[in-house]
Amino acid sequence: MTTISTFPNPTNINLSNVRLEIRALHPQLIAWRRHIHQKPELAFQEKLTAEFISQKLQSWGIEHQTGIAETGIVAIIRGEKSDDDRVLAIRADMDALPIQEENQVEYCSQHNGKMHACGHDGHIAIALGTAYHLHQNRHNLKGTVKIIFQPAEESPGGAKPMIEAGVLKNPDVDAIIGLHLWNNLPFGTVGVRSGPLMAAVELFKCTIFGRGGHGAIPQQTIDSIIVAAQIVNALQTIVSRNVNPLDAAVVTIGTLNAGTALNVIADTAKMTGTIRYFNPDLAGFFTKRIEQIIAGICQSHEARYNLEYQCLYPALINNVEMTELVHSVVEQVIETPLGIVPECQTMGGEDMSFFLQEVPGCYFFLGSANVDKQLNYPHHHPRFDFDETALAMGVEIFVRCVEKFFV
């Protein structure tokens, strides 16, 4: 079995710290998650998903706005217990992936070539459960909670368009939290740390233009494959020789395509790649250095190039105070041998980072793998699935974070 989790399943998982109201809600959380799982939709196409969310919120009498950044939704729960005017936001992403599901389950995707292979269906269910519980108990709630259902996390990113549309305003958000169901950790654990949690994501496409010709007469040509091969090797020296060894970073060439026949020297070669790093001071560095290397190698071979570079997401950096709040809550909810896992960084990217650039907040990983149930396939795998018991735990953690924030 393909697996990425290196942790054993915790034993004696204690759910007694999940309040009875939320445990009673758990069957509904599962039902909501499975309904959404069957109807996966790609970035900015989450119309059925948004309609389902809106119908639930409307049936509960929760104030909300739809159609933000195409399909996004913002729900507002106003506390009735005090005149605390602070606002805490909770963010959940909604989009699926262009993957054909291979799971043999009753709630398998009904949309060909599309799948919730990253847990966003669970994030929606947890956010809905949190909204329901807070609204039902608004007489005990201080302050205001905004729940942001965001489209297009996977790409090209819906967080920034939602921010530009004003989701952090009217009323103004003071802090934000969010979670990611995480099959890199077993159920019964939470990964939370202050500072950098997830990496900045940058992408590039490069075409090398040489001069094609016969493989037996290379002196008449400019071999684009030779040029591309030298570029691939040289780009690896950026991390090893230009980046401080104490700063984690990676340059990955994901595709390299060239040539049409074994005896023809390729006229063009195309490559694509991604760059990941944590240190915000490196923003802009890779863009410049990569082009310097490509330009220099092309010039030495009299080749030409075209480079397209995109800075997709900045690094996701958790605020110290908000992380301490989440950490203290998790300590009360999670009582397993592994419990809190602080060394949970990943070079994966997340556009939650844009929210955290605007307001202080904390994003954390909620362990969701279960080896015993064969629910430990990695994210973006066609057989990805997770232990749904984590849904109730996610709601409990969110609710306790809200309660502690407004103390």
N, C-alpha and C positions, 0 to 999 in steps of 0.2 A: 504493500500500500504506500502511495506517495504521502508523505507526512512532513511537516515542518516543525511540529511541536517537539521540544526536547525535554519537557517536564513530565514527570509521572502524574497520573490523576491523584488529586488530594483525596484522602480518606476522611470519613466522618464529617462530611459537609453539613454544616449546621444552618438550616433555613429558619430557625426559630426567631432570628433577628429580623426577619421580614414580617412586617405587621400583618395581622389576620385579614384586614381589608384588602391588602395587595395580594396576599396568597389566594384569597377568594376570587380576585380579578384574573388570576393566572390563566384559567381556561380561555378567557376572552383574549388575553394577550396572544396566546398561541393561535387562536382562530383568526385574529386580525393579521398576524404575521403570515399565516399560510395563505390567506386570501390574497394578500399583496404579492406573495411569492409566486402565485399562479399567474399573475398579470404583470410581469416585468416590463418596464419601459426605459428606453435609453434617455440620454441627457436632453433636457428641455422638451421631452415628449411625454412627461409623466402626467398625462391628462386623466387617465383612469385612476391613478394613484391619488392625485390631488382631489379628484371628485369623491373618492372614498373617504379621505381624511376630512374634507369639508362636510360631508354628510354626517359623519360621527360628531364633529364639533358642533354642528347645527342642532343635532338631536339632543345634545347635552346642554344647549343654551350657552355655549362658549363663544364669546366675541372673537371674530377672526376676519382676516382679509385674504382674498385669493388673487391669483394672477400676477404675483410679484415676480419679476424676472422670468416671464413666461408662465411657469407653473408653480412657483413658490407660494407658500402659505405662512402667515404669521397669526398665531392665536394669543390672546391676552387674557390672563386670569388675574383679576384685581382682588387683593386681600381685603377683608372687612374688619380685621381685628385692631388695626392701629392706623395712624396717619403717616406711616413710614412711606416716603415718596421714592425710595430706591427701586430700581428695576434689575432683576436678574433674568438673563436670557438662557434658554436651553436650545441647542441646535441638533437637528437630525437630518441626515441626507436621504434622498428618495430614489436615486437612479439605479438602474441595473446595468448589466454588461452585455456586449455582443458575444455571448457564449452559448453553445448548445448544451443544455443540461443533460447529464447522464445518470442522475439519481433515479432510482425506481421507487418513488414515494407517491402517495395519493395526492399530495399537493405540488406535484411537479409542474414546472413552467408550461403554460398553455400557449406561449408565444414563441414560435419557432425561431431559433437562433438568438434568443434573449434569455437571460437568467440573472436572478439575484445571487451572485456568486461572491459577494463581499459582506453580506450581513446587513445591508441597508434596510431590508424588509423588517429585520428585527429592531433596528434603530427607530423606525416609524412606529412599530408596536409599543416600544418602551416610551416614546414621546407621547403617544396617544394615552397610554395608561397613566403617565404622569399628569397630563392635562386633566384627565377624568378625575383622578384622585384629588388634585389640588382644587379643582372646581367644586367637587362635592364637599370639600372641607375648607372652603374659602372663608367661612366664619372664624376659622382659627388661623388664617393665613395673614401674615404681615407683608406689606409691600406688594409689588406687582411682578408677575412672571410672564415673560414673552417666550413662546415656544415657536422656533423657526424651523419650518419644514423646507429644506433647501434642495433645489434640483441640481443635477449635473456636477456632482462632486468628482466623478471619475475623469471627466474631461468634457469640455474645456474649462469648467469651473463655474458654479453658480453663486458662490459666496460673494465675490466682488460685485456682480450685477445686483444682488440683493442689497448689499451695503449702499451701492450707488442709488438704489431705489428708496433708501431711507428706512430700512428695517431696524436700524439701531436708534432711530429717532422717534419722537412723538408716541409714547414717552421715551426719553433718552435712556439707553441701557447703561448700567454702571458696571456690570461684569457678565461673563458668559461661561457656560460649561457645556461639555459634550462628551460623548463616549463612543468607542468603537468596539463592537463585539470582536474578539481577537482569538483566532484559532492557533496562534503561536503560544497561547497560554491555556492551561486547562481550566475548566469551570471550577470555581472556588478560589480564583486568584484575581487580582487587579494589578495592572501595570500603571503606576503613576509616579511622575517625577517632575520637579521644577526645571526650568531651562529648556533647552532643545529636546524635543521628543521625536519629531519627524523632520525629514530633510527638505531643503529647497529642491525644486524640480525644474531643470532646464533641458530643452530639447533642441536638436539641430538636424538639418538635412543638408547634405553636401553633394554636389555633382562635379566630378572631375572631367574636364574636356581635354582629350588628347588628340591623336591623329591615328586613325585605324589603318590597317594594312595587312599584308600577308605575314604569317608567322615565321616564314623562312627568310623574310627580308626586313628585319627589325630596324635597320638603320634608316628606313624611310618613314618610320612611325614615331609617335609619342605614346608609349604604352600606359593607358589610364589605370590598368590593374597594378602595375609596378608603383605608380604614383600613389594610388589608394592604399596599397599595402604599407608603404613607408609612412603614410599619414596615420594609419591605424596604430602602428608601433610607436610613432612619435607622440601621439596623444596620451599614451600611457605614462609618459615621463612627466606630465603635468602634475599628477598627484605625487609621484615618487620624488620629484626634484623641484617643484615650484610651490608646493603647499607644505606648510608647517606639519611635521609628522604628528604633532599633537592634535591637529584638526582632521577629523574624519571626512573623507571625500572619495568619490568614485566617478570615473569616466568609463562609460560602457558603450561600445559600438554594437548595436543590435542587429543591423542588416548591412550587407555589402553585396551589391549585385552588379555584374559586368559580363560582357562577352556573349557571343551567339554561336560560336563554332570553335572546335579545338585548334584549328589552324589559322584563326583570324585574331589579330591583335585588336583588342577592344578600343573603340573610339571614345566611349564614355564609361564611367564607373560611378555608381550612386551608393551612398552610405547614409545611415541614420544612427543617432545615438542619444544618450541621455546623461546628464550630469547631476550628481546629488552631493549636497554638503549641508552641514549644520551651522557653521559660523556665518552670521549675516555680513561680516566684513568682507567675505569673499564674493558678495554680490557684484556682478560686473566684471570680475576678474577672469572667469572662464570664457566669457564671450570674447574678450580681447585676445587671450592667450591662444585659444583654439584657432582663431582666424590668422594669427601670426604664424602658427605652425603650418597651417594649410597653405597660406600664401607663399611662405618660404620654400616649401617642398615643391609646389607647383612651379615657382619661378626657376628652381634649379633644373627642372625637367622641361621647361618651356611649355608647360601645360597651363590651362586656365581653370577657373573654378567658379561655382556659384554656391554661396552659403546662406541658408535660412536658419536663423537662431531665434528661439522663443524662451523667455523666462516665464514658466508656467505658474508655479506656486513658490512663495517664499518659505523659509524654514518655519516650522511650527514651534513656538517658544512659549512655554507655560509660565504664568506669573507666579512668583514665590508665595504670596499670601493666599491666592485662590487655590494653589496646589496644596498648601497646608490645610485648608478647609476640607478639600476633597479627601486628603490623606486621613484626617481625623475621623471623617465619616466612615470611610472604608474600614478603618480599624474596628469600628463598632459593628459593622455588618458582616465582614468576612472573618470567619474564625476557622481557618484550615491551617495545616502545617506549613504550606507555602505562603498563604495570605498575600501580602503586598510584595510586588516584584518591582523594585525601583530601577533596575538595569533593563529597561524595556525599550530603549531607543531602536528606531528602524530607519533605514534609508528610504522607506516608502514616503510618499508625499500626501498632503491633505490640504484642501483649500480652506479648512477651518482656520488655517494660519492667517488669512486675511481678517477674520473677525478678531483674532488675538492681537493683530497689529492696531486695531481700533480701540479695544477695551481690554482690561485685564481679565484673564480667564484661565481655565484649565481643561485640557482634553486628556482623556485617560482611556486605557484599554481594559475591557471587561472580559476576562478569560471565558471562552465558550467551547473549547475543544473537550471531547470525551472519548478517549481511546477505547474504553470498554464498549461503547456504542458505535464504534467506527465513525465517529463524528470528529475526525481530526485531519481531514483533507485541507490543504492550504487555501487561502483566499485566491480567487480568480481561477480555481480549478473547476472543471465541469461537474465534479462530485462534491463540491463544497456544501457543507451543512453544519449546523451547530447545535449544541445542547440547549433546548428551549427553556430549560429551568433558569437560565441566565436572564430571561426576560423579566421575571418578577424581581430578581436581585437588582437589575438595572433601574427599575422603577423605584425601589426602596432607596437606592443610593441617591438618585435624583431628588426624591422627596426630602430626604434628610439634608441634602445640600441646601435646598431651598429653606428649610426650617432653620438651619444653622446660619445661613447668610443673613437672615432677617432678625437674628437674636439681638 
